[in-house]
């Protein structure tokens, strides 16, 4: 059943436009290709669809990606650590990194100065990396694909070449691209490079904009920042605003031939009771992505994504014989970088490839013309009404990859790098092989899939939990991270695994569009990644129990718990209402407290070191993963119900009831909800933002600036 705020286009009207695509007719699932036409005037039901994108007539019609014929044959790409720049090279730079006035960015102004250099905190000088932003190309699948229409039927694409074929490469704007970067050569990848960092060892990354160079003469497509600008945000490091990569501090971003030195101190905030850096504030899995104002979603979708797991050398050091003894065998590279075996980041990303015949119109791409030459290449639209969801699911940049795992425990770090899609993930076995479902989201199904393993959660995006949680499945929203230990030696019923067994990471949450997850369909089981059991391997890790206490919010109150209500009531309170804003016209599809995002005009002015209580309200049935920069928060209550601690293993946590435990940097509002949280504001002062990480919403004004003031 289609949502009420869309006008479905029938087959006859669609064929009038010359499109070969049809509304999916499968009774098993709803196709995400139920095309909609939303227009200003008599075609738009009053009060249901606001005029999008400057009020121009709009056609929201998504193409059907070519069908991947041979899934689970390509190996999962596992990122390796980026290597730092040797100091001998840094010393040859015409403008070297440093603490001086104007040394933080290429413009050399007083605003381009580091607020703190590591020496201010008795930390060593930073390890230096250099990352270019380049134009390059990427293949989401290297195997054969079949052109299809929305009903899953084979078609001849616009170039007239019928039958199975190899996908063309898609153009990306990626990190570490065609120009060879010092310390790490080669072409851009999607996701981009991975920096493995450690607490108390600062990192400085020089990001350089070379997006105006196009030595391969690649087609840039029709999305991405038209200014070829970037603004890199490390999500969610405790970082000064000049290195935070947010548009409230740096509205213009960085244009071609400009660079910025983002300094990551890798230092946790101080415990309010002891005044010393608080180990409980340490995190484990950061990622960096573009934040260019108005085109964040397009730039992220085009490839500006990188990974930065961070270790705690005192407790979570990447060595399974020490500290928390979480899975991981460390290999130091002798230059400050290191790699970890059995510790694998998994970046989930859904995309859509052009069919060359489906028209789409908004103010960003002309008049609904089709581009036959774009067949098989990434398709993206800036349409704000719901968000953007793809029909092709990828892990670490590859559609339906396979990973052979040893018979031992692994640490799996999940990131939802999608623009709008939410996933519900579990580990399943299937007696039959995956079944083809062309024309549906995900393309492949395991109808007989049954859960076969549990996942032991050890961390949320804010770091390690106070103790491990045993789960059957977990939900992952855009920008959220979750970390798990999985024991590949045995199934949940105690039966040992054997070499050659297949286990599928499976998504069971359908989404027709980016508005919010659909109701669970028991038949919707999309295998995204195939694990194949391999040989035995040594395993010195220990299945986790107690991990890291949650930090104090104030200079009183219990660890793990929250301060008493009377203490929370004494703090400053702010409320932020997330609202539809289409009547304002232009790009302003969303408002917060009746305002669109306004550069230089903050909605909040918190005082450094003084915690506050924030309530965020969402109405209208849209889902919003709201990200607040600079520090993590703790959720107090959801819809008036206080947050509680989950049961310990062997009890199994089901559903999303205990998803609010732990430190977080993204608060999920699933439809019409109200969430109250408490957070602190330490170390730095300056300009930051909070915004929806459904990036189509952020790019259409669902963001507000806030500025942190000195006491």
C-alpha positions as CSV (number, residue, x, y, z in Angstrom):
1,X,0.0,0.0,0.0
2,X,1.5,3.3,-1.0
3,X,1.7,6.2,1.4
4,X,-1.1,8.7,1.3
5,X,1.1,11.7,0.3
6,X,2.0,10.2,-3.1
7,X,0.2,10.1,-6.4
8,X,0.7,6.8,-8.0
9,X,1.3,6.9,-11.8
10,X,-0.5,4.2,-13.7
11,X,1.1,2.2,-16.5
12,X,-0.6,4.2,-19.3
13,X,0.6,7.5,-18.0
14,X,4.1,6.2,-17.5
15,X,4.3,4.8,-21.0
16,X,3.3,8.2,-22.3
17,X,6.5,9.5,-20.9
18,X,8.4,6.8,-22.8
19,X,9.5,4.8,-19.7
20,X,9.9,1.1,-19.8
21,X,9.5,0.9,-16.0
22,X,6.4,-0.4,-14.3
23,X,5.1,-0.4,-10.8
24,X,6.3,-3.7,-9.2
25,X,3.5,-6.2,-9.1
26,X,5.0,-8.8,-6.8
27,X,2.7,-9.8,-3.9
28,X,5.7,-10.7,-1.9
29,X,6.9,-7.2,-1.3
30,X,6.2,-3.7,-2.2
31,X,8.5,-2.4,-4.9
32,X,10.3,0.8,-4.1
33,X,9.7,1.7,-7.7
34,X,6.1,2.8,-7.2
35,X,6.5,5.9,-9.2
36,X,5.0,9.2,-7.9
37,X,4.2,12.4,-9.6
38,X,3.9,15.4,-7.2
39,X,3.0,18.7,-8.9
40,X,2.1,22.1,-7.9
41,X,-1.6,22.9,-8.6
42,X,-4.4,20.5,-9.3
43,X,-2.2,17.5,-9.3
44,X,-1.1,18.0,-5.7
45,X,-3.7,17.1,-3.0
46,X,-3.9,20.2,-0.7
47,X,-2.1,19.8,2.6
48,X,-0.4,16.5,1.6
49,X,2.5,17.4,-0.7
50,X,4.3,20.7,-0.5
51,X,5.9,22.2,-3.6
52,X,9.5,20.9,-3.5
53,X,12.7,22.4,-4.9
54,X,11.8,26.0,-5.6
55,X,8.2,25.2,-6.5
56,X,9.0,23.7,-9.9
57,X,6.9,20.8,-11.2
58,X,8.5,17.7,-10.0
59,X,8.5,14.0,-11.0
60,X,9.8,11.6,-8.4
61,X,10.5,8.5,-10.5
62,X,13.3,6.2,-9.6
63,X,14.9,3.8,-12.1
64,X,15.3,0.0,-11.7
65,X,18.9,-1.1,-11.2
66,X,20.3,-3.8,-13.5
67,X,20.0,-7.2,-11.9
68,X,23.1,-8.7,-10.4
69,X,23.2,-12.2,-11.8
70,X,25.9,-13.9,-9.7
71,X,25.7,-12.6,-6.1
72,X,28.2,-13.7,-3.4
73,X,31.1,-14.4,-5.8
74,X,33.1,-11.2,-5.2
75,X,35.2,-11.0,-2.0
76,X,34.3,-8.5,0.6
77,X,36.8,-5.6,0.4
78,X,38.3,-5.2,3.9
79,X,39.9,-1.7,4.3
80,X,43.5,-1.6,5.4
81,X,45.1,1.2,7.4
82,X,46.1,4.4,5.6
83,X,49.8,5.1,6.1
84,X,50.9,8.4,7.5
85,X,53.1,10.9,5.7
86,X,56.8,10.6,6.6
87,X,58.1,13.7,8.4
88,X,60.8,14.1,5.7
89,X,57.9,14.7,3.2
90,X,56.0,17.0,5.6
91,X,59.1,19.1,6.0
92,X,59.2,19.7,2.2
93,X,55.6,21.1,2.2
94,X,55.5,24.8,1.4
95,X,53.1,25.3,4.3
96,X,53.5,22.8,7.1
97,X,50.9,22.0,9.8
98,X,51.4,23.9,13.0
99,X,49.8,25.8,15.8
100,X,50.4,29.3,14.4
101,X,48.0,31.9,13.3
102,X,46.4,31.0,10.0
103,X,48.1,27.6,9.8
104,X,45.0,25.5,9.8
105,X,43.7,26.1,6.2
106,X,44.9,27.3,2.9
107,X,43.2,30.8,3.2
108,X,45.6,31.6,6.1
109,X,43.1,33.8,7.9
110,X,42.7,34.2,11.7
111,X,39.7,31.9,11.4
112,X,42.0,29.2,10.1
113,X,43.9,28.7,13.3
114,X,43.8,25.7,15.6
115,X,42.0,26.4,18.9
116,X,44.3,24.0,20.7
117,X,47.5,22.3,19.7
118,X,48.2,18.9,21.3
119,X,50.9,20.4,23.5
120,X,48.2,22.3,25.4
121,X,47.1,18.9,26.8
122,X,50.6,17.4,27.2
123,X,49.9,15.3,24.1
124,X,52.5,14.5,21.5
125,X,52.6,16.2,18.1
126,X,50.1,14.6,15.7
127,X,50.6,11.8,13.2
128,X,50.1,13.4,9.9
129,X,48.0,12.0,7.0
130,X,47.3,13.5,3.6
131,X,44.0,12.7,1.8
132,X,43.1,14.1,-1.6
133,X,39.5,14.6,-2.9
134,X,39.6,13.3,-6.5
135,X,37.4,12.4,-9.4
136,X,37.6,8.6,-10.0
137,X,35.4,5.6,-10.8
138,X,34.0,2.7,-8.9
139,X,32.2,-0.6,-9.7
140,X,29.6,-1.7,-7.2
141,X,29.6,-5.1,-8.9
142,X,32.2,-6.6,-11.3
143,X,30.1,-9.5,-12.4
144,X,27.5,-9.8,-15.1
145,X,24.2,-8.0,-14.8
146,X,20.9,-8.2,-16.7
147,X,19.0,-5.0,-17.7
148,X,15.4,-5.2,-16.3
149,X,12.3,-3.2,-16.0
150,X,10.5,-2.5,-12.7
151,X,8.6,-5.8,-13.0
152,X,11.9,-7.7,-13.2
153,X,11.6,-8.5,-16.9
154,X,14.6,-8.4,-19.2
155,X,14.8,-5.4,-21.4
156,X,17.2,-4.0,-24.0
157,X,18.9,-0.9,-22.5
158,X,19.1,2.4,-24.5
159,X,22.5,1.5,-26.1
160,X,20.8,-1.5,-27.8
161,X,23.1,-4.1,-26.3
162,X,20.9,-7.0,-25.1
163,X,21.7,-9.8,-22.6
164,X,24.0,-10.1,-19.7
165,X,26.9,-7.7,-19.5
166,X,29.4,-6.0,-17.2
167,X,28.3,-2.8,-15.5
168,X,30.0,0.5,-16.5
169,X,32.0,2.2,-13.8
170,X,30.3,4.9,-11.8
171,X,32.0,8.3,-11.3
172,X,32.8,9.0,-7.7
173,X,34.2,12.0,-5.8
174,X,36.4,10.0,-3.5
175,X,39.1,10.2,-0.9
176,X,42.6,9.4,-2.2
177,X,41.9,9.5,-5.8
178,X,43.7,9.5,-9.2
179,X,46.5,11.7,-8.0
180,X,48.9,9.7,-5.9
181,X,48.8,10.8,-2.3
182,X,51.9,10.6,-0.2
183,X,52.0,7.5,1.9
184,X,49.1,5.8,0.1
185,X,49.0,5.7,-3.7
186,X,46.4,4.5,-6.1
187,X,42.8,5.3,-7.0
188,X,39.9,6.4,-4.9
189,X,37.9,3.8,-3.3
190,X,34.3,3.6,-1.9
191,X,34.3,3.7,1.0
192,X,37.5,5.8,1.2
193,X,40.6,5.1,3.2
194,X,40.6,3.9,6.8
195,X,42.7,5.6,9.5
196,X,43.2,3.4,12.6
197,X,43.7,5.8,15.5
198,X,44.5,5.5,19.2
199,X,43.5,7.7,22.2
200,X,46.3,10.0,23.4
201,X,47.9,9.9,19.9
202,X,46.6,12.9,18.0
203,X,46.0,12.8,14.3
204,X,46.1,15.6,11.7
205,X,44.6,15.0,8.3
206,X,45.3,17.4,5.4
207,X,42.3,17.2,3.1
208,X,43.1,18.7,-0.4
209,X,40.5,19.5,-3.0
210,X,41.4,18.3,-6.5
211,X,37.8,17.8,-7.7
212,X,38.4,20.2,-10.6
213,X,41.0,17.8,-12.0
214,X,39.6,15.1,-14.3
215,X,42.5,13.3,-16.0
216,X,40.3,10.4,-17.1
217,X,37.7,12.7,-18.6
218,X,34.9,11.0,-16.6
219,X,31.3,12.1,-16.9
220,X,30.5,13.9,-13.7
221,X,26.8,13.0,-13.9
222,X,24.2,15.5,-12.6
223,X,24.6,15.4,-8.9
224,X,27.3,16.4,-6.4
225,X,28.3,19.9,-5.2
226,X,28.1,22.2,-8.3
227,X,30.9,24.2,-6.8
228,X,33.0,21.1,-6.5
229,X,33.4,21.9,-2.8
230,X,33.8,19.7,0.2
231,X,33.7,20.0,4.0
232,X,34.9,16.9,5.9
233,X,33.3,16.0,9.2
234,X,34.7,13.3,11.5
235,X,31.6,11.8,13.0
236,X,31.5,12.2,16.0
237,X,34.9,13.1,17.4
238,X,35.3,15.5,20.3
239,X,36.8,18.1,18.0
240,X,37.2,21.9,17.9
241,X,34.9,23.6,15.4
242,X,37.6,24.5,12.9
243,X,38.3,20.8,12.5
244,X,34.7,19.6,12.9
245,X,33.8,20.2,9.2
246,X,30.4,21.8,9.8
247,X,28.8,24.6,7.8
248,X,27.8,26.8,10.8
249,X,31.6,27.4,11.3
250,X,32.7,27.2,7.7
251,X,29.8,28.1,5.4
252,X,31.7,28.1,2.1
253,X,33.5,24.8,2.7
254,X,36.7,24.2,0.7
255,X,36.7,24.7,-3.1
256,X,39.1,23.4,-5.7
257,X,42.8,23.8,-4.9
258,X,42.0,24.7,-1.2
259,X,43.0,22.5,1.7
260,X,42.4,22.2,5.4
261,X,44.3,20.6,8.3
262,X,41.7,18.8,10.5
263,X,43.3,18.1,13.9
264,X,41.8,15.3,15.9
265,X,43.2,15.4,19.4
266,X,41.9,11.8,20.2
267,X,41.4,13.0,23.8
268,X,38.2,12.3,25.8
269,X,36.4,15.0,27.7
270,X,37.2,15.4,31.4
271,X,35.3,13.7,34.2
272,X,33.4,16.5,36.0
273,X,34.3,15.0,39.3
274,X,38.0,14.4,38.9
275,X,38.8,17.0,36.3
276,X,40.9,14.4,34.4
277,X,40.2,12.9,31.0
278,X,37.5,10.3,31.5
279,X,38.2,6.8,30.2
280,X,34.4,6.2,30.2
281,X,34.1,8.9,27.5
282,X,36.2,7.0,25.0
283,X,34.6,5.7,21.8
284,X,35.5,3.1,19.2
285,X,34.2,3.7,15.7
286,X,34.3,7.1,14.0
287,X,33.7,7.7,10.3
288,X,34.3,10.8,8.2
289,X,32.1,12.1,5.5
290,X,31.3,15.3,3.6
291,X,29.2,18.0,5.1
292,X,29.0,20.6,2.3
293,X,26.0,22.8,2.8
294,X,23.0,21.9,0.6
295,X,24.8,19.0,-1.1
296,X,25.9,16.7,1.8
297,X,23.7,13.9,0.6
298,X,24.8,14.1,-3.0
299,X,28.5,14.3,-2.0
300,X,28.3,11.4,0.5
301,X,26.4,9.3,-2.1
302,X,29.0,10.2,-4.7
303,X,31.8,8.7,-2.5
304,X,32.9,11.0,0.2
305,X,32.9,8.4,3.0
306,X,35.9,7.1,5.1
307,X,36.4,5.1,8.2
308,X,38.3,5.8,11.5
309,X,38.1,3.2,14.2
310,X,39.9,4.3,17.3
311,X,41.4,2.1,20.0
312,X,41.8,2.7,23.7
313,X,45.4,1.5,24.5
314,X,44.4,1.1,28.2
315,X,41.4,-1.2,27.7
316,X,40.4,-1.8,24.1
317,X,43.8,-1.9,22.5
318,X,43.3,-4.1,19.5
319,X,45.2,-7.0,21.2
320,X,43.0,-9.9,22.3
321,X,45.4,-11.0,24.9
322,X,45.1,-7.7,26.9
323,X,42.5,-5.4,28.4
324,X,39.0,-6.2,27.4
325,X,40.3,-9.1,25.3
326,X,38.0,-8.3,22.4
327,X,38.7,-10.1,19.1
328,X,41.6,-8.6,17.2
329,X,45.2,-9.5,16.3
330,X,47.3,-6.3,15.9
331,X,49.9,-5.8,13.2
332,X,51.9,-2.6,13.7
333,X,53.3,-1.0,10.5
334,X,56.2,0.8,12.2
335,X,55.0,4.3,11.3
336,X,52.2,4.9,13.8
337,X,49.6,3.0,11.8
338,X,48.4,-0.6,12.4
339,X,46.0,-3.2,11.1
340,X,43.8,-5.6,13.0
341,X,42.9,-9.1,11.9
342,X,39.5,-10.4,12.9
343,X,38.2,-6.9,13.5
344,X,36.2,-5.9,10.4
345,X,34.3,-2.7,9.6
346,X,31.1,-3.2,7.6
347,X,29.8,0.0,5.9
348,X,26.3,-0.6,4.5
349,X,25.1,1.5,1.6
350,X,22.1,1.2,-0.8
351,X,22.4,2.7,-4.2
352,X,20.4,2.9,-7.4
353,X,21.8,2.5,-10.9
354,X,20.3,4.4,-13.9
355,X,18.2,2.5,-16.5
356,X,18.5,5.3,-19.0
357,X,14.8,5.6,-19.7
358,X,13.1,6.8,-16.5
359,X,12.5,10.6,-16.4
360,X,12.9,12.4,-13.1
361,X,12.5,16.1,-12.8
362,X,13.3,18.7,-10.1
363,X,14.9,22.1,-10.1
364,X,18.4,20.5,-9.9
365,X,18.3,18.5,-13.1
366,X,16.4,20.3,-15.8
367,X,13.1,19.3,-17.2
368,X,12.8,15.5,-16.7
369,X,15.0,14.5,-19.6
370,X,16.5,11.0,-19.6
371,X,20.2,10.3,-20.1
372,X,20.7,7.1,-22.0
373,X,24.5,7.4,-21.6
374,X,24.0,7.0,-17.8
375,X,22.7,3.5,-18.0
376,X,24.2,1.3,-15.3
377,X,25.8,4.3,-13.4
378,X,24.8,5.7,-10.1
379,X,21.5,7.6,-10.0
380,X,20.8,10.1,-7.3
381,X,18.2,12.8,-6.8
382,X,18.0,15.7,-4.5
383,X,14.3,15.3,-4.0
384,X,13.4,16.2,-0.4
385,X,9.9,14.9,0.2
386,X,10.9,11.6,1.7
387,X,14.6,10.8,1.2
388,X,16.5,8.5,-1.1
389,X,16.5,4.7,-1.0
390,X,18.3,2.4,-3.4
391,X,17.4,-1.1,-4.7
392,X,20.9,-2.4,-4.8
393,X,22.5,-3.2,-1.4
394,X,26.2,-3.0,-0.9
395,X,28.7,-3.8,1.9
396,X,32.1,-1.9,1.8
397,X,31.2,-0.8,-1.7
398,X,30.4,-4.2,-3.2
399,X,26.9,-5.6,-4.0
400,X,26.4,-9.0,-2.3
401,X,30.0,-9.9,-1.4
402,X,31.3,-13.0,0.3
403,X,33.7,-13.3,3.2
404,X,35.4,-16.5,4.4
405,X,35.8,-16.5,8.2
406,X,37.9,-18.7,10.4
407,X,36.2,-20.8,13.1
408,X,36.8,-18.3,15.9
409,X,35.3,-15.1,17.2
410,X,35.2,-11.8,15.2
411,X,34.5,-8.2,16.0
412,X,32.1,-6.7,13.4
413,X,31.7,-2.9,13.3
414,X,28.6,-1.9,11.5
415,X,28.0,1.5,9.9
416,X,24.9,2.6,8.1
417,X,26.4,4.9,5.4
418,X,23.1,5.1,3.5
419,X,21.3,8.4,2.7
420,X,18.0,7.3,4.2
421,X,17.7,3.6,4.5
422,X,17.2,1.8,7.9
423,X,18.2,-1.9,8.2
424,X,17.1,-4.7,10.5
425,X,19.9,-7.2,10.5
426,X,20.3,-10.8,11.7
427,X,22.4,-13.8,10.9
428,X,20.5,-16.5,8.9
429,X,21.0,-19.8,7.3
430,X,19.2,-21.1,4.3
431,X,18.7,-24.7,3.2
432,X,18.2,-23.5,-0.4
433,X,20.2,-21.0,-2.3
434,X,19.3,-17.3,-2.5
435,X,16.3,-16.8,-4.8
436,X,16.2,-14.2,-7.6
437,X,13.7,-11.4,-7.0
438,X,14.5,-8.9,-9.8
439,X,12.7,-5.6,-9.7
440,X,12.4,-5.6,-5.9
441,X,14.5,-3.9,-3.3
442,X,17.5,-6.0,-2.6
443,X,17.2,-8.1,-5.7
444,X,17.8,-11.4,-3.9
445,X,15.8,-13.2,-1.1
446,X,16.3,-16.2,1.1
447,X,12.6,-17.1,1.6
448,X,13.4,-20.1,3.9
449,X,16.0,-18.1,5.9
450,X,16.1,-18.8,9.6
451,X,18.1,-17.1,12.3
452,X,21.0,-19.4,13.1
453,X,23.4,-17.2,15.3
454,X,23.0,-14.5,17.9
455,X,25.1,-11.3,18.1
456,X,26.8,-10.1,21.3
457,X,26.6,-6.3,21.2
458,X,29.6,-4.6,22.8
459,X,29.2,-1.0,21.6
460,X,26.9,1.7,20.3
461,X,28.2,4.7,18.3
462,X,29.3,6.4,21.5
463,X,31.6,3.6,22.5
464,X,31.7,0.4,24.6
465,X,28.6,-0.4,26.7
466,X,28.7,-1.1,30.4
467,X,28.2,-4.8,29.7
468,X,27.5,-7.0,26.7
469,X,24.0,-7.5,25.3
470,X,22.8,-10.6,23.5
471,X,20.6,-9.9,20.5
472,X,18.7,-11.9,17.8
473,X,18.8,-8.9,15.5
474,X,19.5,-5.2,15.6
475,X,18.2,-2.0,13.8
476,X,20.6,0.4,12.2
477,X,19.6,3.9,11.1
478,X,21.7,6.3,8.9
479,X,25.0,7.3,10.6
480,X,24.4,4.9,13.5
481,X,27.1,2.4,14.4
482,X,26.8,-0.9,16.3
483,X,29.6,-3.3,17.2
484,X,29.2,-7.0,17.9
485,X,31.2,-10.1,18.7
486,X,30.2,-13.1,16.7
487,X,31.4,-16.6,17.5
488,X,31.7,-18.5,14.2
489,X,32.5,-21.8,15.9
490,X,28.9,-22.8,16.7
491,X,25.3,-22.0,16.0
492,X,22.8,-20.7,18.5
493,X,21.5,-24.2,19.3
494,X,25.0,-25.3,20.3
495,X,25.7,-27.3,17.1
496,X,29.3,-26.7,15.8
497,X,29.9,-25.1,12.5
498,X,31.7,-27.0,9.8
499,X,33.9,-25.8,7.0
500,X,31.9,-24.6,4.0
501,X,28.8,-23.7,5.9
502,X,27.1,-20.5,4.7
503,X,25.6,-17.8,6.9
504,X,23.9,-14.7,5.6
505,X,23.8,-11.2,7.0
506,X,20.2,-10.5,6.2
507,X,18.1,-7.4,6.1
508,X,14.4,-7.9,7.1
509,X,13.2,-4.3,7.1
510,X,11.5,-3.0,3.9
511,X,11.4,0.7,3.0
512,X,9.3,1.9,0.1
513,X,10.8,5.4,0.4
514,X,12.9,7.4,2.8
515,X,10.1,8.5,5.0
516,X,10.5,5.8,7.6
517,X,10.7,1.9,7.8
518,X,7.7,0.0,6.5
519,X,5.9,-2.6,8.6
520,X,7.8,-5.8,8.9
521,X,7.1,-8.3,6.0
522,X,8.0,-11.8,7.2
523,X,8.8,-12.7,3.5
524,X,11.3,-9.9,3.1
525,X,14.7,-11.5,3.8
526,X,17.4,-9.9,1.7
527,X,20.9,-11.5,2.1
528,X,23.5,-8.7,2.0
529,X,26.7,-10.5,2.9
530,X,27.6,-14.2,2.8
531,X,29.9,-15.6,5.5
532,X,31.5,-18.9,4.6
533,X,33.0,-20.9,7.4
534,X,36.7,-21.7,6.8
535,X,39.5,-23.4,8.8
536,X,40.1,-23.3,12.5
537,X,42.3,-20.5,13.8
538,X,43.8,-19.6,17.2
539,X,41.5,-17.4,19.3
540,X,42.8,-15.7,22.5
541,X,39.7,-13.4,22.7
542,X,37.1,-13.8,25.5
543,X,33.4,-13.5,25.0
544,X,32.7,-10.1,26.7
545,X,30.7,-9.6,29.9
546,X,31.5,-6.4,31.8
547,X,33.0,-3.6,29.6
548,X,33.2,0.1,30.3
549,X,31.1,2.1,32.8
550,X,29.0,4.9,31.3
551,X,30.4,8.3,32.3
552,X,29.0,10.7,34.8
553,X,27.0,13.6,33.4
554,X,27.6,15.8,36.4
555,X,30.0,16.0,39.3
556,X,27.6,13.8,41.3
557,X,25.4,10.8,40.5
558,X,26.1,7.2,39.7
559,X,28.2,5.7,37.0
560,X,26.1,3.9,34.4
561,X,23.0,5.6,35.7
562,X,21.6,9.1,35.2
563,X,21.4,11.9,37.8
564,X,18.2,12.1,39.9
565,X,15.2,13.8,38.3
566,X,15.6,16.8,40.7
567,X,19.1,17.3,39.5
568,X,18.1,17.0,35.8
569,X,15.2,19.4,36.4
570,X,17.7,22.0,37.7
571,X,19.6,22.1,34.4
572,X,18.8,24.4,31.5
573,X,16.1,22.8,29.2
574,X,15.6,23.4,25.5
575,X,13.0,22.0,23.1
576,X,13.5,21.5,19.3
577,X,10.4,20.8,17.2
578,X,11.1,19.1,13.8
579,X,8.5,20.4,11.3
580,X,7.5,20.3,7.7
581,X,8.3,23.6,6.0
582,X,7.2,23.4,2.4
583,X,5.0,26.5,2.5
584,X,8.2,28.6,2.9
585,X,9.2,27.7,-0.7
586,X,12.6,27.1,-2.3
587,X,14.8,24.5,-0.7
588,X,13.1,24.9,2.7
589,X,11.3,21.6,3.1
590,X,11.9,21.4,6.8
591,X,12.0,23.7,9.8
592,X,13.2,23.4,13.4
593,X,11.3,25.6,15.9
594,X,9.8,27.5,12.9
595,X,13.2,28.3,11.4
596,X,15.1,26.9,8.4
597,X,18.9,26.5,8.8
598,X,20.4,29.9,9.0
599,X,24.2,30.4,8.8
600,X,25.5,32.4,11.6
601,X,22.2,32.5,13.5
602,X,22.3,29.8,16.2
603,X,19.2,28.4,17.9
604,X,21.1,27.6,21.1
605,X,23.9,29.2,23.1
606,X,25.1,26.6,25.7
607,X,27.8,27.5,28.1
608,X,31.0,25.5,28.1
609,X,31.1,22.8,30.9
610,X,27.4,23.3,31.8
611,X,25.2,20.3,30.9
612,X,21.7,20.8,29.4
613,X,18.6,18.8,28.9
614,X,17.3,18.8,25.3
615,X,13.9,17.5,24.1
616,X,13.5,16.7,20.4
617,X,10.0,16.3,19.0
618,X,8.9,14.9,15.7
619,X,5.5,14.8,14.1
620,X,3.8,13.8,10.9
621,X,5.1,10.2,10.8
622,X,8.6,10.8,9.4
623,X,11.6,9.1,10.8
624,X,14.5,11.3,11.7
625,X,18.0,10.2,12.9
626,X,19.1,13.5,14.5
627,X,22.9,14.0,14.9
628,X,24.3,16.5,17.4
629,X,27.9,17.4,16.9
630,X,30.8,17.9,19.5
631,X,29.8,15.5,22.3
632,X,27.7,12.4,22.9
633,X,24.4,12.5,24.8
634,X,22.5,10.1,27.1
635,X,18.8,9.6,26.5
636,X,16.7,10.2,29.6
637,X,13.3,9.1,28.2
638,X,11.4,8.3,25.1
639,X,7.8,9.3,24.8
640,X,7.9,9.9,28.6
641,X,9.1,6.4,29.5
642,X,12.5,6.5,31.3
643,X,15.4,4.6,29.8
644,X,16.3,1.4,31.6
645,X,19.3,-0.9,31.5
646,X,18.8,-4.1,29.5
647,X,19.1,-7.6,31.0
648,X,22.4,-9.3,30.9
649,X,23.2,-12.5,28.9
650,X,22.1,-15.2,28.7
651,X,18.9,-13.2,28.5
652,X,18.2,-12.2,24.9
653,X,17.2,-8.6,24.0
654,X,14.5,-8.4,21.3
655,X,13.2,-5.4,19.5
656,X,14.4,-1.8,19.9
657,X,13.4,-1.4,23.6
658,X,17.0,-1.0,24.8
659,X,18.5,0.7,21.8
660,X,18.8,4.0,23.9
661,X,21.4,2.5,26.3
662,X,24.9,3.9,26.1
663,X,26.4,7.1,24.8
664,X,25.1,8.2,21.4
665,X,25.7,10.9,18.8
666,X,22.5,10.2,16.8
667,X,19.1,10.2,18.4
668,X,16.4,8.2,16.5
669,X,12.9,9.6,16.2
670,X,10.9,6.8,14.6
671,X,7.8,8.6,13.4
672,X,5.9,10.9,15.8
673,X,8.1,10.7,18.9
674,X,9.5,12.8,21.7
675,X,13.0,12.1,23.1
676,X,14.6,13.8,26.1
677,X,18.4,13.7,26.5
678,X,21.1,15.2,28.6
679,X,24.5,16.2,27.2
680,X,27.6,18.2,28.2
681,X,29.7,20.8,26.3
682,X,33.3,20.6,27.2
683,X,36.8,21.6,26.1
684,X,36.0,23.8,23.1
685,X,34.0,26.9,22.2
686,X,32.6,28.0,18.8
687,X,30.0,27.0,16.2
688,X,28.5,23.6,15.7
689,X,25.3,22.1,14.2
690,X,22.7,19.5,14.8
691,X,20.8,18.0,11.9
692,X,18.9,15.0,10.5
693,X,21.1,12.3,9.1
694,X,18.5,11.4,6.5
695,X,20.7,13.5,4.3
696,X,17.9,14.5,2.0
697,X,16.3,16.2,5.0
698,X,19.5,17.9,6.1
699,X,20.0,19.3,2.6
700,X,16.5,20.8,2.7
701,X,17.0,22.7,6.0
702,X,16.5,20.2,8.7
703,X,19.5,21.5,10.6
704,X,20.2,24.2,13.2
705,X,23.3,25.9,14.3
706,X,24.3,26.2,17.9
707,X,27.3,28.0,19.4
708,X,29.2,27.0,22.5
709,X,30.2,30.0,24.7
710,X,33.0,30.3,27.2
711,X,31.8,30.4,30.8
